[in-house]
Amino acid sequence: MSSAATYIRFELLRTVRNKRSFFFSLAFPLVMYFLLALPNKNQHNFGGTAAHPTHIFAPQYYMTGLLAFGGMIAVLSGGARIAAERSVGWNRQLRLTPLSPRTYFRAKVLTGYLMAAISIVLLYTSGIAVGVRMPFADWLRMTGLVLVALAPFAAIGIALGHLLTIDSMGPAMGGLTGLFAFLGGTWFPITGHGFFVDLCKSLPSYWLTQAGRIGLGGRHDPWGGRGWVTIAIWTAAAAAFAMWTYRRDTRRV
């Protein structure tokens, strides 16, 4: 237990002290938020018309969208740290210690969630500064669902870290985050029916984005049964995939 706690503490400190990675993982969502929210800070009928009002405050809409985007970047960035460790042989050294795979994975997930939590707090603070207001219960409910919905992305980040090199992690993370964000409705609402909508609703990024929609337009239950089932399936599948990539990597090196 002592060695496990020491390793987890070491991982958390190492993540925070990596100033360049720490800054860029958190700065981009904030810059995007202010670029989008400030010009629309007086828009209280976002996406609506006088005849069909939505009563949606534009800065709140952008805050919830970037909440999903920033969270994905934060937890997926753990894969880049794993790839960097593999490039210098640090993973091999760890396997010579009594450190268990369970503790190893727990530390990686916790560091990813640390980054996500900081990103969430910064976006909440920015949203409040621009004028976003919600009941305290909605803030708590939204945060809880977002953290649950990030679980499959944390596992995907670990899997990519054991599959790819440090040079290929950047393009892979950027492309994957962009694709998930696009199909998840981060930049525009996914509405209507048909194959495209069904495809989007089968992805965890859709429900991650919907988690941030609590209180937006009077919505208090953005998931329902389908959202919970989708997140559970993706989390189980991504965790199994991450474990497979870890075992494949340790057999080869």
Number of C-alpha atoms within 10 A of each C-alpha: 8 6 13 17 12 10 16 20 15 12 17 17 12 12 18 15 11 10 11 9 15 15 11 12 21 21 15 14 24 20 11 13 21 19 11 15 23 13 11 16 16 14 15 16 16 17 15 12 10 7 6 9 12 16 16 18 22 22 27 25 22 22 27 26 26 24 28 33 25 26 30 28 27 28 29 33 27 28 28 25 19 24 25 19 17 20 13 10 12 13 19 14 11 13 13 8 9 9 14 13 14 10 16 17 18 14 20 23 21 18 24 29 21 17 24 27 19 15 25 25 13 17 23 18 13 18 22 15 10 17 15 17 14 12 8 9 10 18 15 12 16 22 19 13 20 24 17 15 29 25 23 23 27 30 29 22 29 30 25 25 27 25 19 18 17 19 12 14 23 15 11 14 19 12 12 15 20 16 12 19 23 18 22 28 22 25 15 14 15 17 9 8 8 8 8 13 16 12 12 18 19 20 17 26 28 28 27 32 26 27 28 28 23 23 21 19 13 11 11 14 13 19 19 8 8 12 20 15 13 18 24 17 14 20 22 14 15 21 21 15 17 23 19 14 18 19 13 13 15 13 8 6 9
